[in-house]
Amino acid sequence: MQEVLWVIGNITPSALVDITIVALLFFTISLSLRGRQAATLLRGILILFVGLFVVATILRLQALNWLLNNAVTALLVAVPLIFQNELRSLFERIGRGRLLSFSNTPDDILDEVIDEIVKATEKLSERRHGALIVLQRHSSLDEFASTGIQIAGRVKSELLLTIFWPKTELHDGAVIINRQGVLVSAAAVLPLTASRNLPTPKMGTRHRAGVGITEVTDAVCVIVSEETGRVSLAQNGQLIMRLESERLRGLLKAAYSDTLATPNTGLRAYLAQGMRLLGMQPRKAVG
C-alpha cells in the first residue's frame, strides 16, 4: 500500500500526460480492431505469449525464457505485416476525421433494407438466379468488401436483381451491405466453410461461401440457389433452408434486433457498453 501511495505522490504533470496519451493510443487501437478477425488473432497471440511467459518464469525454464525474449523483436516486425489492413483502415479514419464514428442503422432504414432484400429474393427465386447477400452486424467486413467492386449505393431490389443477373460481370460473388444499410461492394470473395455438418454433403460453392462468412464473422447471409431457386439463411455457421418470404423477413429482423436498433453512436455507444460491462447502467434521459 505504501508503494502505491509513493507512486501516486510522485506522479508529475508530464508523467500524467504521458500516461493519458498511451491510454488513448491503446483505446484507439482497440476501437479500430473491434469486430475484426485481427482482434481475435491478436488476443490469441497475447494469451499464448503471456501464458508461456508465466510458465517459464515459475518453472525457471531458461530455454523458453530465451526464446520468448527474442520473440519480442520478431513480433515487433511481424505485427505491422499481419495487421497491415487494420492499420491502413485506422490511418484512413484519422485522415477522414471519422476515428470514433461507428454509427448504427435507424430502424426505418433497417426495415427498408430488409424489405428490399426480401422483394429481390422473391424474384431471384422465381427466376432461379443465384445470389449471395451478406449483411454486416458487429464484425467488420471491410477486408471482404475490398475483394469486390466498390458500389456504395442504396439497397434496392432492382439493383440486386441487376447485379445477380447471370449475364452481368458482377453476378459471380457476394453483395455486402454494411451496418448503415449501404450496399458497399459486389462480386466480393468469401471464405468457404470446411464443415462436414452441412444439410447436404454435396452443397455448392455459393452455400459454402455463405456459411463460411458466418463462421469467421457474426454476419448473416442470404443465399438463393441457382439450381433450385430455394432461399436459405446462414448465421453462426448454421444454414436454415427453404425459407418463405415472411420467414426470411422475420429471421433478418431477429438477427438485427440486438445489433442495430440502438440509437447510440460513436464514442457514446462505447462508453455505454463499457458501463454495462462494469455493472453501471447509464441513466436514460427523462422528458
N, C-alpha and C positions, 0 to 999 in steps of 0.2 A: 504494500500500500504506500509506503514511504517513497519507493522508487517511482510509482505512478505520479504522486504529488510533486516529486522533484522534476520529473519530465514536464508536467503541466506548468510548473512555476518557471521553467527555463525556456519556454516557447517564446521565441521572438516574433515580431511582426513579419519579418521576412520569411521565417520558417512557416508561419501560418499561411502566408500567400503561397508558398511552395507546396504545402500540403493540399491546399484548395485546388491549385492548378492540376496537380497529379490526380486528385479525386475526380475532377471534372473530365480529365482526359480518359480515365478508365470508364466513367459513366457514359461518355460519348461513344467510346468503342463498343460498350455493351449494348447501347441502343442501336448502333449500326449493324451489329451482328444478330440482333434479336430476330428469332424465327428463321434464321438461315441454317443450312446444313453445316456451315463453318462453325457455328456456335457449338453444335454437338461435338464436332471434331476437336475443337479447342478444349472443351470441357473434358473430353476423354483423355487428351494429352496431359492436361494438368492433373487429373486424378491419378493417372498412371505414374507420372513423374513424382508427385508428392508421396504416393504410396511406396514407391521404390526407395525414395529418399529416407522415409521414416524407417523402413525395414533395414536399410543399410546402416543407418545411424544406431539403431537399437542393437543390432547384431554385430556391429563393427565389421562390416564386410568391406574390406579395403578395395578389392577389385571393382565391386559395384559402385562404391563411392567415387573411384577414379573415372569410371565410365559416365556417371551422372554429371560430374564436374565438367568433363569435356563435352558432354552432350548439350550443355547450355549454349556454348558457342555455336554449335551446329544448328540449334533451334533458332537462334537469332538470325541466322542466314535463311533457314527454311521457312520460317513463318511468313515473311513477305511474299515468298513464292507460292505458298499454299493458299494464302488469303488475298491474292492479288485482285480478284474480282470484288471482294468486300471492301478492300482499301480504296479501289478506284471509285466504288459507289459512295464511300464516305467522303472522298475529296470532291466528288461531283455535287453532293449535297451541300458541302461547305461553300462551293463556288456559286451555287444557285440560291444560297441563303435559306435553305429548307432543311437544316440539320435536324431539327426536332419536330418536323412535320410528319405526323403519322395519322392522317385523318381517317375516319370511318365513313361508311356509306349511310346516308339518311335512309329511313325506312321506305319513303316513297320511291326513291331511285332504285333501291334494292328490289322492291315489288315489280317495278317496271322491267328491270333486268331479267328477273325470273320469268315474268310473263312472256317476254320476247324470246327467251330460250325455249320455253315450253312450246310456244307457237311455231318456232323453227323446227323443233324436233318432230312435231306432228307431221309437217310436210316432208321433212327428210325421211321419216319412217315410211310414209306413203310412197315416196319415190325410190326408196332403198338406196339413198345416198349416204355413204359412211360419214360419220362425224365424230370429233373428239373435242369437247369443250371443257376447259379447266377453269374452275372458279377459285380464286385465292381466298384464304381465310387469314390465319395469323402468320403462317410461314411465308417468307419472301419467295417469289417465283422469278425474280429478275434474271437469274442465271439461265433459266429455261426459256424465258421470253427472248433473251438475246440471241438464241439459236434460230429464231424465226424472222419473219418480215415485220418490221415495226409499222403499226397502223394508228394507234391512239385515236379510236373513233367510238362513237356511241354504240351500244349494243342494240342492234335492230335485227329483227328476224330476216328481213330482206338481205342484209349484209351477210348474215350467217349462211343463208341459202346460196348466195353468190360465191362465198368462199369455198363451200363444200360441194359446189357443182363439179362433177367428175372431170370436166374438160378445162378447168382453171388450173393455174400454176400453184395455187395455194391449198388445194383440197387435200393433199397428202401431208398431213401433220396435224398439230393441235392448235386450237384457238385458246388464248389465255386472257382471262378477264381479271383485272386487279380489284383491290378492295374498294376502290372508288366507283366501281361499276363501269370501267372503261375497258374496251377491247384493245389491249395493248399490242398483241402480236398474233400472227397467223403462221401456219406451217412450222410451228415450233417442234423441236425434237424432245421427246420424253424418254425417261429410263424405262426399260422393260422389266417386269417382275420375273423373278426366278422361282416363284412359288409353285408348288405342285398341288395346292389345295383349291385350285380354280374349279368352278362348277363343271366345266367341260375341259378334259385334258388337252384337246386339240384347239384351244382358244387361239384366235388370231392375234396378229401383232397389235391391232388397234386396241383390243381389250387388254392385252398385256401391258401396253403403254399406259392405259387409263388406270389400271391397278397399280402400276409401278410408281406413278407420280404421287399416289396417295400413301405409298409406303414410306417415302422419303420426306414428305411434307404432310401438312394437315388439310391440304386442298381437297375439294370434291370434284369429280369428273363425270360429265355426262357423255355417254357413248351410244352412238347409233350404228347398228350393224349394217354393213353393206350387203351382206348375203341374205339376211332375213328381215331387215328393217326394224328389228326389235330394239327398244331403248333400255339402256342399263345405267346404273349409277354406281360409281366406285368411291369408297370412303374408308379410310383407315385400313387399306389393303384388302377390303372385302368388296364383293361385287353383288349388287342387287339387280336381278334381271327381269325382263318382261314387264316393264312399267307402263302404266297408262298415264295420260297427261296429268290428271288430278293427283295421282300418287306421286309422280315426279315433282310436281309443284310443292306438295306437302313436305317431301323429303328435303328439297332445297331450302325451303323456309326453316325447317327444323335444324338443318345443318348450320344456318347462319343466325339462329335465334340468340346464341350466346357469344356471337363474334362481332356482328356489325350493327346491332341495334342500339349500342351505347353511344350517346351523343358526345362523350368526352373525346377530345382530340389533342394530339401533340403531347407536350410535357404534362399537361393536366391529367391526361389519361394514365400516364406512367406513375405520377405521384399518387393518384387514386388507387392504382393497382398495388403500389408499394404499401400504402396504408392498410389495405385489406390483408396483405400478407402478414403485416405486423399485428393484426387484430384490431386495427383502429379504423372504424367505418367513417368515411368522410361525411360531414353533415350536408343535408340537402337544403337548397335554398327554399325559404318559406315566402309565400305570397306571389 
